[in-house]
Amino acid sequence: MKKILTVLSILLFAIQLQAQDLVILNQVKATNGKIKSFEADLQNTLTKPKKTTVNENKIKMDLGIFHGTFKIKDGGTMQSLANIFLYGFQGRIQDLAEENNYSLTTKTEGDYHVITANTKKKKLIGIGYKTILFKYHTDTFLLKEIVVIDYNNHHDSYVISNVKYDVPIDKKTFQF
């Protein structure tokens, strides 16, 4: 019975997406699923009503050590954001949607495929994001930006640049 419900759930999810959406989502997953690690510059811009802040940072990820299911609403705000980064950099946008009750749409704007994940819930209690945008380059299908929008309409943008893929990263970086 559980398998039947899972299959039906996947079918209903797939029907919601148009054929073009599936092509883009599958290409994003196939391309990004091959990446084992990366290092990049990360520019963060937080836009609150009447206030904007910008910080310069670096990001490093060894994607081989991150597998499994991550719930966006589990843990604190930083854990939720970390999980969004994992899904985005691994190209697992469909998994994010299924596991966190988001609907997906795609559109191509200029040089980017923009994948938008919108929560199906009216409002989460506590933390959560109502919308997440992933921007992948149209030629390479590699991630260039993530934008998260909370229920107070705060936009938090993360622009990825100067990316070095499959670089050696010290595993100690990820030990806590």
C-alpha positions as CSV (number, residue, x, y, z in Angstrom):
1,M,0.0,0.0,0.0
2,K,2.8,2.4,0.9
3,K,4.5,1.7,-2.5
4,I,1.3,2.4,-4.3
5,L,0.8,5.7,-2.5
6,T,4.4,6.7,-3.3
7,V,4.0,5.9,-7.0
8,L,0.7,7.8,-7.1
9,S,2.4,10.8,-5.3
10,I,5.2,10.8,-7.9
11,L,2.8,10.5,-10.8
12,L,0.7,13.4,-9.4
13,F,3.8,15.5,-8.9
14,A,5.0,14.7,-12.5
15,I,1.6,15.6,-14.0
16,Q,1.8,19.1,-12.3
17,L,5.0,19.8,-14.2
18,Q,5.0,20.5,-17.9
19,A,7.2,18.6,-20.2
20,Q,9.6,21.5,-20.5
21,D,9.8,21.8,-16.7
22,L,10.8,18.1,-16.5
23,V,13.5,18.5,-19.2
24,I,15.1,21.4,-17.4
25,L,14.8,19.8,-13.9
26,N,16.3,16.5,-15.2
27,Q,19.2,18.3,-16.9
28,V,19.9,20.3,-13.8
29,K,20.0,17.2,-11.7
30,A,22.1,15.2,-14.2
31,T,24.7,18.0,-14.6
32,N,25.0,18.9,-11.0
33,G,24.9,15.4,-9.8
34,K,28.3,14.8,-11.4
35,I,30.0,17.5,-9.3
36,K,31.9,16.0,-6.3
37,S,33.1,19.2,-4.7
38,F,33.5,22.9,-5.4
39,E,34.8,26.2,-4.0
40,A,33.3,29.6,-4.9
41,D,32.8,33.2,-3.9
42,L,29.4,33.8,-2.4
43,Q,27.8,37.3,-2.4
44,N,24.9,37.5,0.0
45,T,22.4,40.3,-0.2
46,L,19.6,40.5,2.3
47,T,16.7,42.9,1.4
48,K,14.3,43.8,4.2
49,P,11.8,46.5,3.9
50,K,13.8,49.8,3.8
51,K,17.1,48.0,4.4
52,T,19.7,46.1,2.3
53,T,22.9,44.5,3.5
54,V,25.7,42.9,1.5
55,N,28.4,40.5,2.7
56,E,31.3,38.9,0.8
57,N,32.0,35.3,1.7
58,K,33.4,32.0,0.5
59,I,31.7,28.7,0.3
60,K,33.2,25.2,0.0
61,M,31.2,22.0,-0.3
62,D,32.1,18.3,-0.6
63,L,28.9,17.0,-2.0
64,G,29.9,13.4,-1.6
65,I,29.3,13.6,2.1
66,F,25.8,15.0,1.9
67,H,23.2,12.4,1.0
68,G,19.7,11.7,2.2
69,T,16.5,13.6,2.9
70,F,16.6,17.1,4.4
71,K,13.5,18.9,5.7
72,I,13.7,22.6,5.3
73,K,11.6,23.2,8.3
74,D,13.6,21.0,10.6
75,G,16.3,22.6,12.7
76,G,17.0,26.4,12.8
77,T,17.1,29.0,10.1
78,M,20.7,28.3,9.2
79,Q,20.1,24.6,9.0
80,S,17.2,25.2,6.6
81,L,19.4,27.4,4.5
82,A,22.2,24.8,4.5
83,N,19.7,22.2,3.3
84,I,18.5,24.5,0.5
85,F,22.1,25.0,-0.6
86,L,22.6,21.2,-0.6
87,Y,19.6,20.6,-2.8
88,G,20.5,23.5,-5.1
89,F,24.2,22.5,-5.6
90,Q,23.2,18.9,-6.1
91,G,20.5,19.8,-8.6
92,R,17.9,17.9,-6.4
93,I,15.1,20.4,-6.8
94,Q,12.4,17.8,-7.4
95,D,13.5,16.1,-4.2
96,L,13.3,19.4,-2.3
97,A,9.8,19.9,-3.6
98,E,8.5,16.5,-2.8
99,E,10.1,16.3,0.7
100,N,9.0,19.8,1.7
101,N,5.6,20.2,0.0
102,Y,6.6,22.8,-2.6
103,S,5.2,23.2,-6.1
104,L,7.7,23.8,-8.9
105,T,7.7,26.0,-12.0
106,T,10.4,26.8,-14.5
107,K,11.0,29.6,-16.9
108,T,13.9,30.8,-19.0
109,E,14.9,34.5,-18.5
110,G,17.9,35.7,-20.5
111,D,20.9,33.4,-19.7
112,Y,19.2,31.6,-16.8
113,H,16.7,28.8,-16.2
114,V,14.8,30.0,-13.2
115,I,13.3,27.2,-11.1
116,T,10.8,28.5,-8.5
117,A,9.7,26.4,-5.5
118,N,6.5,27.8,-3.8
119,T,5.2,26.2,-0.6
120,K,1.8,24.8,-0.8
121,K,1.1,25.8,2.8
122,K,-0.3,29.2,3.6
123,K,2.1,29.8,6.4
124,L,4.5,27.7,8.4
125,I,4.6,28.1,12.2
126,G,8.0,29.4,13.1
127,I,10.7,29.3,10.4
128,G,10.3,28.6,6.8
129,Y,10.5,30.0,3.3
130,K,7.5,30.6,1.2
131,T,9.5,30.8,-2.1
132,I,12.9,29.6,-3.2
133,L,14.4,30.5,-6.6
134,F,17.2,28.7,-8.2
135,K,19.0,30.2,-11.2
136,Y,21.0,27.9,-13.4
137,H,22.9,29.0,-16.5
138,T,21.1,28.1,-19.7
139,D,24.3,26.7,-21.4
140,T,25.9,24.9,-18.5
141,F,23.0,24.1,-16.2
142,L,25.3,25.1,-13.3
143,L,23.9,27.0,-10.3
144,K,24.5,30.8,-10.3
145,E,22.1,32.1,-7.7
146,I,19.7,31.1,-4.9
147,V,17.0,33.5,-3.6
148,V,15.0,32.6,-0.5
149,I,11.9,34.6,0.4
150,D,10.4,34.3,3.9
151,Y,6.8,35.0,5.0
152,N,7.7,38.6,5.8
153,N,8.8,39.1,2.2
154,H,12.5,39.4,3.1
155,H,14.6,38.4,0.1
156,D,17.9,36.8,0.8
157,S,20.0,36.4,-2.4
158,Y,23.2,34.3,-2.8
159,V,25.2,34.9,-6.0
160,I,27.8,32.3,-6.8
161,S,30.9,33.3,-8.8
162,N,34.5,32.2,-9.4
163,V,33.5,28.6,-9.1
164,K,36.2,25.9,-9.1
165,Y,34.7,22.4,-9.5
166,D,36.0,19.1,-8.2
167,V,38.7,20.7,-6.1
168,P,40.3,18.8,-3.2
169,I,38.7,19.8,0.0
170,D,40.0,18.8,3.5
171,K,37.3,16.6,5.1
172,K,38.1,18.2,8.4
173,T,36.3,21.3,7.2
174,F,33.0,19.4,7.6
175,Q,33.7,17.8,11.0
176,F,31.9,19.4,14.0
